[in-house]
């Protein structure tokens, strides 16, 4: 039986994703496989924030706080800090649940806020969580303060530890490869849930609130509950990603959850295309790879052009990274891969026929 073209395309993508870590390892080395692992974690974070920002239109600058809640939950319950070594299948859902609760706690007092006011409040919430973790070492030491928590248990399923090298089907697979496949599975699950939410009644209610909250309320949508649900769902994805991050790193500290991290995740959503899952995935991949590419290429490039390293590669990396973001936003204000609705909003000169054609294509997907 001959497969349809979409089925062939999906099969090809699946095969590429399966062999990708081995290709990266052979071409660029182990370090870039680790970067690919972090890219998957950030994609999960960006997809969670996309529910809040892309679907519901609620600007959240403190999203990294939910990442911290999930990471510290895993660290406290799976390390020598309290002498607890709970299994992963308990700690990860518990971290997601706590992050969900914190998402509701953040959303409840901000229901009447919009725009810049909402952004300032969420920014403050993210900083409160970070400072709280940084100072919760006295009078009773809980989080070990700025020194962080180390010797965190690696991710494991029963007696199978993902933090160790294993031989499977005759192949010697490192822990970085195993983490890649674990993170890929969770990322695909988050993509599936996001897709189902987008096409559900709840997803359409979020989009109605994003377009006009007053009109949505007049049409019978319970804006309070729908907003709280957006915060809760986005926070849940952040909590899961944070728990995986703690098990992968084996160490967490408040420095990993700064405001810059929240801005970076928000840039992934905006740069890739708000409200479009494919665009968010693309933005996550680019904003993890680009800084590392600039980090490794800034020094050799200056050596080739000037015969010496004129500017510190770390400073030049952030300069080039910022310049790339500015250029993309100038040329593609809707993002690199925007949704059809977003393209129509930013292209008023588009003909009616083109708009209808894009709408039909978007629904056919």
N, C-alpha and C positions, 0 to 999 in steps of 0.2 A: 504493500500500500504506500503510495507516494505521500510524503509529508507536505503540508502547506508551507509557504514561505515563512510565516511567523514562527512556526514550530522549528524549522531549520535554523532560524536566527537565534531562537532561545537555546537550542541544543549547542550551537556554536559558542554562545556566551558562557554556557555552563562548562563546556570543555576548557575554555580559556581560563575561567576562574579556578578550575581544579588544578591546572598545571602552572598557573601564574607564579606561585612562590618558587617553584623549581627554576623557572625561566629567569626570574629576578635574581635568584641566588647564583646561577651560573654566569649571568652577565655582569652583575654589579656587586655581588657579595652578600654576606649575612646581614650587614647593616641595613641594607635596603629592604630586606624581608621584614625586619623589625619596624621600619617606617611604614610598610604596607599594613602591618598589624595595627599600628596607631591610626592609620588612615581609616580602617574599618571601625575602630572605636569612635573616632570623630564623626564618621558618617552616621552612626547610631545617635550620637548627640545632636547632630544637625537635623536629623529626621524628627527627633523629639521636639526640638525648638521650632521646626517647621509647622507643627500642629498649632503651636501658640501664635507664632508670628505669621506664617504663610496662610494657614486656614482661617484662624479666628481674628487675625489682624491686631493682636495684642503685643505691643513692643516690650520685650523682656530682656533687660540687660544684666540680670543676675542669674541666668540659667545654670551657670557653672556650680551654683550652690547645691543643686540636686545631684550633680555628678559627685560633689564632695560628700554628701550624705550617704550615697551608695558605697563610695570608696571607704569611708571611715566605718561604716557598718560592717563591711567585710573585714577590715583591718582589726577592729576591736573583737570580733567574734571568731577570727581565724588567725590568731597570732599569740605569742607568749605574753602580750600586754596584760591580759587578765587570766592567762592560762587556759583559755577556751580555744578549742579547735573544732568548731562545728562544721558539719559537712556543707559542701557547696550548694547542694540542692535545697538546703534550709536558708543559708546566708544570703544567697542571691535574691530569692523572692522576698525575704525580709527587708533587704536593702531597698528593693523596688517599692515595697509597701510603705516604708518610712518616707521615701522620697515623694510618693504619692500624697501622703498626709501633709508633708511640708508644702507641696504644691497647692493643696487646698487652703492651708494656713496663709500662704502668700496671696492666693486669689481672693479669699473672703474679704479682706479690708480694702481691696483695690477695685471692687466691682464698679464703683462710680467714677473711677479715674480713667482718663484717656490720654493718648499721645505722650507728650513730654512728661506729664505728671506721673503717668504709669511707669515710664522708663526710669525716672528718678527713684521711685519707690522700689522697683525691682532691683535696681543697681544697689541701693542701700541694703536690701535683703541679702544679696550675694556677699557683700562686704561684711555684714553681721555674722554670717555663717563662717566665713574665713577667719575673722578675728576671734570668734568664739572658739573655734578649733585651735587657734594659736595660743589662747590663754587658758585653756581648760587643763592646765597642769598644776594648779594650785587653787585652794588648799589641798584638794585631792587630785592626784595625777590620773587623768583619764585618757587624754589624747597625746600625752608626752610633749605637748606644746610645740614650739618651733622645731624641735629635733625630729618630730615625726615618729611614725611607728614602722619598725623594720621587722625582718624575719617573718613576714606574712606567709601563711600557707599557700603553696601554689595551687592553681586550679586542678582539680582532680575529679575523676568519676570512679568511685569505689577505690580500688587499689591502683587504678591507672592514673598516674600523674602526668599532666600535660606539661609540667615544667621539666621533664626529663626526656632524653633521647630514647626513641623506641625503634624497633625494627618491625615493620608491618608489610606483609605481602612481599617479603624479600627486599624491601627498600629501607634504607637507614634514614629515618625522618627525625629532624631536630625539633626541639621544643618550639622554636619560632614558627616552623611549618605547622605544628599541631595547633598552636595558638591562632594561626591564620585561619585554619579550617573551622575552629570553634567560633571565632569572631565572625567569620563569613556566615555560619549558620544563624547566629543571632541577628546579624544584619539583614539577612534575607527574611527572617521572621518579622523584624520591625518594618521592613518594606511591605510585606504582605499585609500586616495590620494597618499600616498607613494607607495603603491602597483601598482596603475595605472600608476604612473610616471615611476616606475622601468621597466615595460613592454612596455612602449611607445617608440616612436622614439626618444624623448628627453632623456629618461633614457638611451637608448643605446648610444646616442651621449655622455652623461656624462661618461659612462663607457669606451668609446673609448678614450676620453681625459685622463681619469685616467690611462689607459694602455700605451698610447703613443700619446702625444699631436701633435707631428710633423706628424705622420702617419694619425691621425684623420683629421688634416688640409689638408693633401694631398688628402684625400678621399672626400673632399668637405664640411666638417663640419665647420660651422662658429664658431670657438672656442671662439671668443670674446662674441658673444651673448649668447652662451650656458653657458659659465662661469658666466656671469652676471645673467642669469636666475637661476642658482644654488644658488648663493648668495641671490637672491631675494626670492626664494621659502623657503630656509632655514630660512631666517630672518622673513618671514611671520609667520611661525609656532612659532618661538621664541616670536614674538610680541603678538600672541594670548595667549600663555602660561603666559607671563608677566602680561597681563591684568587680567587673571583669578587669578593669584597669588596675585595681589593687592586687588582684591575684596574679596579674601579668608582671607588674613591676616588682612586687614583693616589698614595696616601701611606699608610704604616703606621707606627705607633709603639707601644711597650709600653703606653701609656695606653689603647689601644683594647681591651685584653684583661685588664681588671681583674676582681677577684672579683665586683664588682657585675654585670658582664655575665653571669657564670655563674649568679648568683642570678636574674637577669632571665629567662634562657632556662629555668631550672628552674621559675620561676613560670608561664611560658607552658604548660608541660606539666601542671603541677598545676592551674592555674586552668581551663584548657580541658577537661581530663579525661584522666587518665593511661590509656594503653593504647588510646585512641580517636583515630584519625587525624583525623577531622573536628573533634573537640574540641581537639586540639593546634593545628590550623590556625586555629581560632577564637581560641584563647588567644594565638597569635602575632600575629594581626591586632589584637586589642584592646590588647595590651600595647605595641604600637608606636604605635598611633593615640592611645590615651588620654593618655599623657604630652604628646604634641604638642598635642592639643586643650586640655589644661589649660594648657600654656605660652602658647598664643595667646589663651585665654579668661580667664585669671586677672586680667590687667590691666584689660581692658574691664569685666569683671564688678564688680570693686571700684570702678571709676570710676562705674559706674551706681548701685551701692548706697550708697556713702559719699561720692561726689564727689571722691575722691582715691585714690591707690594706697597702701594702708596697709601691706601685707605684700609683700615682694619676690616678683614672679611666679615666679621660679625655685624659691624655697623653698616657696611655696604650691602649686606644681605637684607637688612630691614629696609634700607633706602630703596633698593630695587624692588622689593616686595611691595612696598607702599606705592611706588610708581606704577607697577603693573596693575594694582587695584584701581588706581585713579584712571588709567587708560581704559580699562574694561568698563568702568562705570560711565565714562564719557561716550564710549562707542556703543555700549550695550546697556542702557539704563534699566532695562527690564531683566537683566541677567543673561548669562551665557545660554541658558536653555529655559526660557520662561514658559509659563502655561499659555494656552491660546487666549484666555481671557485677559491676562496681563499684557500680551502683545497688542490686543485690540485697544486697551486703555491708553497705551503709550503711542499708538499709531492712529490718530484720528483721521488722517487723510486716506486711510485704507478704504477701498471700495466695498460696497455691501456684498457683492458676490464673493470677494476674497474672505470676508468675515464669515459668511455662511459656510464656505468651503472648509475653513479652519475649524468651525464648530462641529461640522459633520465628522471631520477626521478625528477630532479630539474625543467625541463620543464613541466613535468606532473602536478606539483603543481600549 
